[in-house]
Amino acid sequence: MTSLVVGVAGAAGAAYGRPMAAPTIGELLREWRSRRRRSQMDLALEVGVSPRHLSFVETGRSKPSPELVLALGRHLDVPLRERNTLLLAAGFAPRFDETPLDAPAMERARAAVQRMLDAHDPYPGVVLDRHWNVVATNQAALMLAAGLPEDLLGPPMNIFRVSLHPDGLGGRTRNFSEWAGYLIAQLRRMTVATADPELDELYAEVTAYPNVADLISRPGWDEVDDIPLLIPCRLEVAGTQLSLFTTLTTFGTPRDITLSELAVELFYPSDDATDLALHHLARPLIPQTPG
């Protein structure tokens, strides 16, 4: 059984000159509403307030209650982490905790995701955080990453970075245009959905890789003429070609920031040859019973 690997990243910086004023609750709500392409009228009616009141909140003429802030955050599908930011901007205490994954309170959640990973062997599986950094794997996933450069393996190992870098899995992906197109589109959606500056930086990094830069410079690179049922990732591993598709699973009704940002990505064989190959590749990892 592969144990969970929990990574904690910290960042420190210094501000120079006059510090910028923190955005107001009205400015933040207007930004999220614009991101979601919602009108004041539509959002106000959905939440149950008058458009006039919502307009006053956005312009700073009215102070919202914490219940209204939470309702607006929910209807705008604002991540829990950013709902805390909304509450703070409105002058209220955060409502959502962020519990470290290795905390005792997370024992059942850790056990649940690890059970999924272990049961999924010999098919690869990983647990991802909000930046798609790998926080847990099974043995089959480790096999896919074998032989990659240490600097790409982290910690933390990032799925976008390791999958797109030409020295990473990008160099082993036989349908790179298709698979990279899916990954870049996914990362772009995440940057829009979360307003996370670290994801913006990651997007700028991976789109500067020479193989990715060449791909996105081609006209119509993100257009698919013949839309397949699923886009597989066709990898060459240890001289064997694998064709895999993936699923993403998240926790239902999370009230904790950490749990709300976790996703389990499970890889499945998209053909019989890959199914047989994964079982064959896993054989050296399975302990042999004496006698």
PEGI-V165454 format. One record per pair of residues at least 12 apart in sequence whose ideal C-beta (glycine too) atoms are under 7 Angstrom apart, sorted by the first residue. I is the first residue (numbers start at 1). J is the second residue. If there is no record, write none. Layout:
# PEGI-V165454
i:j
I:J
I:J
This chain:
# PEGI-V165454
i:j
1:118
2:117
2:137
2:138
2:139
4:101
4:110
4:114
4:135
4:136
5:135
5:136
6:101
6:102
6:135
7:133
7:135
7:155
7:156
22:89
23:89
24:60
24:89
25:64
25:69
25:86
25:89
25:90
26:57
26:58
26:59
26:60
28:85
28:86
28:89
29:57
29:58
29:72
30:58
32:76
32:78
33:76
35:192
35:195
36:76
36:77
38:76
40:54
40:55
43:75
46:75
47:71
47:72
47:75
49:68
63:90
64:90
66:87
66:92
69:86
69:87
69:90
69:92
70:83
70:95
73:86
79:194
79:260
80:96
80:257
80:260
81:257
82:195
83:96
84:96
96:255
96:256
96:257
97:256
97:257
98:256
98:257
98:258
99:256
99:258
101:135
101:258
109:259
113:127
113:136
113:264
114:136
116:264
117:136
117:137
117:138
118:138
120:138
120:266
121:138
121:139
121:140
121:282
122:140
122:278
122:279
122:282
123:140
123:266
123:267
123:268
123:269
123:278
124:138
124:140
124:141
124:144
124:267
125:138
125:141
125:264
125:265
125:266
125:267
126:141
126:265
127:262
127:264
128:159
128:263
128:265
129:261
129:262
130:261
131:158
131:198
131:199
131:202
132:158
132:159
132:160
133:156
133:157
133:158
134:156
134:157
134:159
139:285
140:278
140:282
143:281
144:235
144:237
145:162
148:162
148:168
149:167
152:165
152:167
152:168
160:183
160:187
160:202
160:206
161:206
163:183
164:180
164:183
164:206
164:209
164:212
165:209
166:209
166:210
166:211
169:235
170:211
172:235
172:236
172:237
173:233
173:234
173:235
174:234
174:236
174:241
175:234
176:211
177:215
178:231
179:231
179:233
180:212
180:215
181:221
181:222
182:231
184:207
184:212
184:216
185:222
187:199
187:202
187:203
188:203
191:203
230:245
230:270
232:244
232:245
232:270
238:281
240:277
240:281
242:274
242:277
242:278
243:269
243:270
243:271
243:274
244:267
244:268
244:269
244:270
244:274
245:268
245:270
246:265
246:266
246:267
247:266
248:263
248:265
249:263
249:264
250:262
250:263
